[in-house]
Amino acid sequence: MDRKYFIKTLGTLGLGAGFMGFKPLESFAARFPDKRLVILHTNDTHARIDPFPDGSRYEGLGGAARRATLIKQLKSSTPGTTLLLDAGDVFQGTPYFNFYGGALDFKLMTEMGYDASTIGNHEFDNGVEGFANVAGHAGFPFVSSNYDFGNSPMAPYVQPNLVKRVNGIKVGIFGLGVAFENLVLPHLHKGVVYNDPLLKANQMVSVLRRGYDCDLVICLSHLGYNYSDGRVSDRVIAQQIDGIDLIIGGHTHTFLDEPEVFDKPDGRSTIVTQVGFAGMVLGSITFEFDRQNRLTSAYAANTRIDNSIRES
C-alpha cells in the first residue's frame, strides 16, 4: 500500500514494465502525454462507515470520513480528470446496514462524488425491494450487464452500461455480477436472472467500442479475482475477452499490491485490480493518452486509509 507503480507503456508506442522506482524506457509520447484520466476505485466497502475499532485485526483502518477527505484531496490535485468507481457489495457488514439498509452508504458515496457502482451479491440481502427502497439515495448510476432485472423493482435503477466523457476521453463502463447459486437465496433475487458473464462482456465491449466509439473500456466486476475450480473470474475475463482496458474487481476481498497486466494479441493490455474490502484502501489508476486519444501508458497507486488522513 501507499506505493506508486509504473504499470507499463501500452500499445504501439513502446513496451516495458517496472515497479518500486524502476522506470523503463518510454516513448516521447508516453513521457509527455497530452491527456490524463485518473480512475479512483473501491470495492466491498460493506457498510464500514467508521474505522475498525481498537483491538481488532485492522485496528484504525478505513472510515468513510477519511476516505472522503482523501478523495477530495486527490480530485483537487487533478481537477476535471477523475472518475470514482466502485465494484459492489456496498451493503452488509456493520450495524449501520442493519439500521439504515444501505441508505446511509449511498448518501455518503453521493457526497464523495462516485460516478458509478456495480451490483454485488450483498446488494440483494434485503431483497430486490430492499435495494429499490434505498436506491433513490444514490446520486450515481448502477451498471450491470449480466443480471437481467426484467420488471423487478430494481430495474429502474440499473443499466447495462454507461458512457462518460472526462478530459476529452470517452470512457465506457459496464458491470458484471457473480452467480446467485449458494450466495443469494432465490426469493431475495426474485425477478432477476443471472446470465453468462463471458457472453455479456463480449457484447458490452462491442457496444462500447463500436457503437459508442469509446477510447477506454472499464469493467466493474463482482465476479471475484481468481478461482481454482475454473469459475469465471476477473482473470478469466481478462484472458478471454479482448477490448477491456481495466477490470476493477470485487467479491473475493483480494488485496492486490499491484495490478496484474494481461497482454493481448492485438497489442492492447487488460489491467486487473482489486483493493481488499471495508474501505481500507483507495485504489488509483492513471491512464495517459496522446492527442488522438490513443492510450500510451498507465500508472497505479494504492493508498491506505488510516489515521494519517485527517478528516475534513
C-alpha positions as CSV (number, residue, x, y, z in Angstrom):
1,M,0.0,0.0,0.0
2,D,1.0,3.7,-0.3
3,R,3.2,2.8,-3.3
4,K,3.1,4.0,-6.9
5,Y,3.7,1.6,-9.7
6,F,4.5,2.2,-13.3
7,I,2.4,-0.5,-14.9
8,K,3.7,-0.3,-18.5
9,T,3.9,1.7,-21.7
10,L,0.9,0.4,-23.6
11,G,0.1,-0.1,-27.3
12,T,2.4,0.5,-30.2
13,L,4.3,3.4,-28.6
14,G,6.7,1.2,-26.6
15,L,6.8,-1.7,-24.2
16,G,8.3,-2.2,-20.7
17,A,7.3,-2.7,-17.1
18,G,8.8,-1.7,-13.8
19,F,8.0,-1.4,-10.1
20,M,9.3,0.2,-6.9
21,G,11.0,3.1,-8.6
22,F,12.4,1.4,-11.6
23,K,11.4,3.4,-14.7
24,P,11.6,1.6,-18.0
25,L,12.4,3.2,-21.3
26,E,9.4,5.1,-22.6
27,S,8.4,6.8,-25.8
28,F,8.3,10.5,-26.1
29,A,4.5,10.4,-26.2
30,A,4.3,8.4,-23.0
31,R,6.7,10.8,-21.2
32,F,4.8,13.9,-22.3
33,P,1.1,12.8,-22.5
34,D,-1.5,15.2,-23.9
35,K,-4.3,13.9,-21.6
36,R,-4.6,12.1,-18.4
37,L,-7.5,10.2,-16.9
38,V,-7.4,9.2,-13.2
39,I,-9.6,6.3,-12.0
40,L,-10.1,6.1,-8.2
41,H,-11.8,2.9,-7.1
42,T,-13.1,0.9,-4.1
43,N,-14.8,-2.4,-3.7
44,D,-16.6,-4.4,-0.9
45,T,-16.9,-1.4,1.4
46,H,-19.6,-3.4,3.4
47,A,-21.1,-0.5,5.4
48,R,-17.8,0.2,7.1
49,I,-18.6,3.8,8.0
50,D,-16.3,4.1,11.0
51,P,-12.7,2.9,11.1
52,F,-12.1,-0.5,12.6
53,P,-12.1,-0.4,16.4
54,D,-9.2,-0.7,18.7
55,G,-8.1,-4.3,19.4
56,S,-9.4,-5.6,16.0
57,R,-7.3,-7.2,13.3
58,Y,-7.5,-4.0,11.2
59,E,-7.4,-1.5,14.1
60,G,-7.7,2.1,13.0
61,L,-8.0,1.4,9.3
62,G,-10.8,2.7,7.0
63,G,-13.6,5.1,7.7
64,A,-15.9,6.9,5.3
65,A,-14.9,10.4,6.5
66,R,-11.2,9.7,5.9
67,R,-12.0,8.3,2.5
68,A,-14.0,11.4,1.6
69,T,-11.0,13.6,2.6
70,L,-8.6,11.6,0.6
71,I,-10.9,11.6,-2.5
72,K,-11.3,15.3,-2.2
73,Q,-7.5,15.9,-2.0
74,L,-6.8,13.7,-5.0
75,K,-9.6,15.2,-7.1
76,S,-8.4,18.7,-6.3
77,S,-4.9,17.8,-7.4
78,T,-6.1,16.6,-10.8
79,P,-9.3,18.7,-11.5
80,G,-11.5,17.6,-14.3
81,T,-9.6,14.3,-14.9
82,T,-11.1,11.9,-12.4
83,L,-13.7,9.1,-12.2
84,L,-14.6,7.5,-8.9
85,L,-15.9,3.9,-9.3
86,D,-17.0,1.0,-7.0
87,A,-17.2,-2.7,-7.7
88,G,-20.1,-3.6,-5.5
89,D,-21.0,-5.0,-2.1
90,V,-21.7,-1.7,-0.5
91,F,-24.3,-3.4,1.7
92,Q,-23.9,-5.6,4.8
93,G,-21.2,-5.8,7.5
94,T,-22.0,-3.4,10.3
95,P,-25.0,-2.2,12.3
96,Y,-25.2,0.8,10.0
97,F,-26.6,-1.5,7.3
98,N,-28.9,-3.2,9.8
99,F,-30.4,0.1,10.7
100,Y,-30.3,2.1,7.5
101,G,-30.5,-0.7,4.9
102,G,-27.8,0.9,2.7
103,A,-29.3,4.4,2.5
104,L,-26.5,6.0,4.6
105,D,-23.8,4.4,2.4
106,F,-25.5,5.7,-0.8
107,K,-25.8,9.2,0.7
108,L,-22.1,9.2,1.7
109,M,-21.0,7.9,-1.6
110,T,-23.0,10.6,-3.4
111,E,-21.3,13.3,-1.3
112,M,-17.9,11.8,-2.1
113,G,-18.8,12.1,-5.8
114,Y,-19.0,8.5,-7.0
115,D,-19.6,8.2,-10.7
116,A,-20.9,4.6,-10.9
117,S,-21.1,1.3,-9.0
118,T,-22.0,-2.3,-9.9
119,I,-24.3,-4.7,-8.1
120,G,-22.7,-7.1,-5.6
121,N,-24.4,-10.2,-4.2
122,H,-24.9,-8.5,-0.9
123,E,-27.0,-5.8,-2.6
124,F,-29.7,-8.4,-2.6
125,D,-29.6,-9.0,1.2
126,N,-32.8,-7.2,1.8
127,G,-34.3,-8.5,-1.4
128,V,-35.0,-6.6,-4.6
129,E,-37.5,-4.4,-2.8
130,G,-34.9,-3.5,-0.1
131,F,-32.5,-2.3,-2.7
132,A,-35.2,-0.3,-4.5
133,N,-36.3,1.3,-1.3
134,V,-32.9,3.0,-0.8
135,A,-31.5,3.3,-4.3
136,G,-33.0,6.7,-4.7
137,H,-30.4,8.0,-2.2
138,A,-27.7,7.2,-4.7
139,G,-26.8,10.1,-6.9
140,F,-24.9,7.9,-9.3
141,P,-25.9,5.1,-11.7
142,F,-25.5,1.3,-11.2
143,V,-24.3,-0.8,-14.1
144,S,-24.7,-4.5,-14.5
145,S,-24.9,-6.2,-17.9
146,N,-25.2,-9.9,-17.0
147,Y,-28.1,-9.5,-14.5
148,D,-31.5,-9.3,-16.3
149,F,-33.7,-7.2,-14.0
150,G,-36.8,-7.7,-16.1
151,N,-39.7,-5.9,-14.4
152,S,-38.3,-6.3,-10.9
153,P,-38.2,-3.2,-8.6
154,M,-34.5,-2.9,-9.2
155,A,-34.9,-2.4,-13.0
156,P,-35.3,1.4,-12.9
157,Y,-32.0,1.8,-11.0
158,V,-29.6,-0.4,-13.0
159,Q,-28.4,0.0,-16.6
160,P,-26.2,-2.4,-18.6
161,N,-23.5,0.2,-19.4
162,L,-22.6,3.9,-19.1
163,V,-20.6,6.3,-21.2
164,K,-18.7,9.2,-19.6
165,R,-16.6,11.9,-21.2
166,V,-13.8,13.1,-19.0
167,N,-11.0,15.4,-20.1
168,G,-11.9,14.7,-23.7
169,I,-11.7,10.9,-23.2
170,K,-14.8,8.9,-23.9
171,V,-15.0,6.1,-21.2
172,G,-17.3,3.1,-21.5
173,I,-18.2,1.4,-18.2
174,F,-20.1,-1.9,-17.7
175,G,-20.7,-4.3,-14.8
176,L,-20.6,-8.0,-14.2
177,G,-22.1,-9.8,-11.2
178,V,-21.4,-13.2,-9.6
179,A,-23.7,-16.2,-10.0
180,F,-26.5,-16.4,-7.4
181,E,-26.1,-20.1,-6.6
182,N,-25.0,-20.6,-3.0
183,L,-24.8,-16.8,-2.5
184,V,-28.2,-15.3,-2.9
185,L,-31.4,-17.1,-1.9
186,P,-34.0,-17.3,-4.8
187,H,-36.6,-15.2,-3.0
188,L,-34.1,-12.4,-2.5
189,H,-33.3,-12.0,-6.2
190,K,-36.9,-12.7,-7.4
191,G,-37.3,-11.4,-10.9
192,V,-33.6,-11.0,-11.5
193,V,-31.9,-13.6,-13.8
194,Y,-28.1,-14.3,-13.9
195,N,-26.6,-14.6,-17.4
196,D,-23.2,-15.8,-18.7
197,P,-20.7,-13.0,-17.9
198,L,-18.3,-14.0,-20.7
199,L,-21.1,-13.6,-23.3
200,K,-22.2,-10.3,-21.8
201,A,-18.7,-8.9,-21.5
202,N,-18.1,-9.6,-25.2
203,Q,-21.4,-7.9,-26.1
204,M,-20.6,-4.9,-24.0
205,V,-17.1,-4.4,-25.4
206,S,-18.7,-4.5,-28.9
207,V,-21.3,-1.9,-28.0
208,L,-18.9,0.4,-26.2
209,R,-16.1,0.1,-28.8
210,R,-18.1,0.1,-32.0
211,G,-21.4,1.6,-31.0
212,Y,-20.2,4.4,-28.8
213,D,-16.6,4.7,-30.1
214,C,-15.1,4.7,-26.6
215,D,-11.4,5.4,-26.0
216,L,-11.3,3.4,-22.8
217,V,-13.4,0.5,-21.6
218,I,-13.8,-0.4,-17.9
219,C,-15.4,-3.4,-16.3
220,L,-16.7,-3.1,-12.8
221,S,-16.6,-6.8,-11.8
222,H,-18.1,-8.5,-8.8
223,L,-17.1,-11.9,-10.1
224,G,-14.0,-12.4,-7.9
225,Y,-10.3,-12.3,-8.7
226,N,-9.5,-16.0,-9.3
227,Y,-10.7,-19.5,-8.5
228,S,-9.0,-22.9,-8.6
229,D,-12.2,-24.6,-9.8
230,G,-12.4,-22.8,-13.1
231,R,-15.3,-20.5,-12.3
232,V,-15.5,-17.3,-14.3
233,S,-13.3,-14.7,-12.6
234,D,-11.6,-11.4,-13.3
235,R,-8.6,-13.2,-14.6
236,V,-10.7,-15.4,-16.9
237,I,-12.5,-12.3,-18.3
238,A,-9.1,-10.6,-18.8
239,Q,-7.7,-13.5,-20.7
240,Q,-10.7,-14.5,-22.8
241,I,-12.3,-11.1,-23.7
242,D,-10.4,-8.6,-25.8
243,G,-11.1,-4.8,-25.7
244,I,-11.3,-4.3,-21.9
245,D,-8.6,-1.8,-20.6
246,L,-9.3,-2.1,-16.9
247,I,-11.2,-4.6,-14.7
248,I,-11.9,-3.2,-11.2
249,G,-12.7,-6.3,-9.2
250,G,-14.5,-7.2,-6.0
251,H,-16.2,-10.1,-4.2
252,T,-13.1,-12.0,-3.1
253,H,-11.7,-9.2,-0.9
254,T,-8.3,-9.6,-2.6
255,F,-5.6,-7.1,-1.6
256,L,-3.5,-6.8,-4.8
257,D,-0.3,-4.9,-4.0
258,E,0.0,-4.1,-7.7
259,P,-2.4,-4.6,-10.7
260,E,-2.0,-7.6,-12.9
261,V,-1.5,-6.9,-16.6
262,F,-2.6,-9.2,-19.4
263,D,-1.1,-8.5,-22.8
264,K,-3.4,-9.3,-25.6
265,P,-2.7,-10.4,-29.2
266,D,-4.0,-7.2,-30.6
267,G,-1.3,-5.2,-28.8
268,R,-3.6,-3.9,-26.1
269,S,-3.5,-4.8,-22.5
270,T,-6.1,-5.6,-19.8
271,I,-5.3,-4.4,-16.3
272,V,-6.9,-6.2,-13.3
273,T,-7.0,-4.6,-9.9
274,Q,-8.8,-5.0,-6.5
275,V,-8.3,-3.3,-3.2
276,G,-9.4,-5.7,-0.5
277,F,-12.5,-4.7,1.4
278,A,-14.1,-2.4,4.0
279,G,-12.7,0.8,2.5
280,M,-9.2,0.3,4.0
281,V,-7.5,1.1,0.7
282,L,-8.3,3.6,-2.1
283,G,-7.0,2.5,-5.5
284,S,-5.9,4.7,-8.3
285,I,-5.0,4.1,-11.9
286,T,-3.8,7.0,-14.1
287,F,-4.1,6.5,-17.8
288,E,-2.2,8.7,-20.3
289,F,-3.2,9.4,-23.9
290,D,-1.8,11.1,-26.9
291,R,-3.6,13.8,-29.0
292,Q,-5.6,11.2,-30.9
293,N,-6.9,9.7,-27.6
294,R,-4.7,6.6,-28.0
295,L,-3.7,5.1,-24.7
296,T,0.0,5.3,-24.2
297,S,0.8,4.4,-20.6
298,A,-0.7,3.7,-17.1
299,Y,0.3,4.1,-13.5
300,A,-1.2,2.7,-10.4
301,A,-1.2,3.7,-6.7
302,N,-2.9,2.3,-3.6
303,T,-3.3,4.5,-0.6
304,R,-4.0,3.0,2.8
305,I,-6.8,4.8,4.7
306,D,-5.6,5.3,8.3
307,N,-5.2,7.9,11.0
308,S,-2.6,9.8,8.9
309,I,-5.5,11.2,6.9
310,R,-7.2,13.9,8.8
311,E,-10.9,14.2,8.4
312,S,-12.1,17.5,6.9
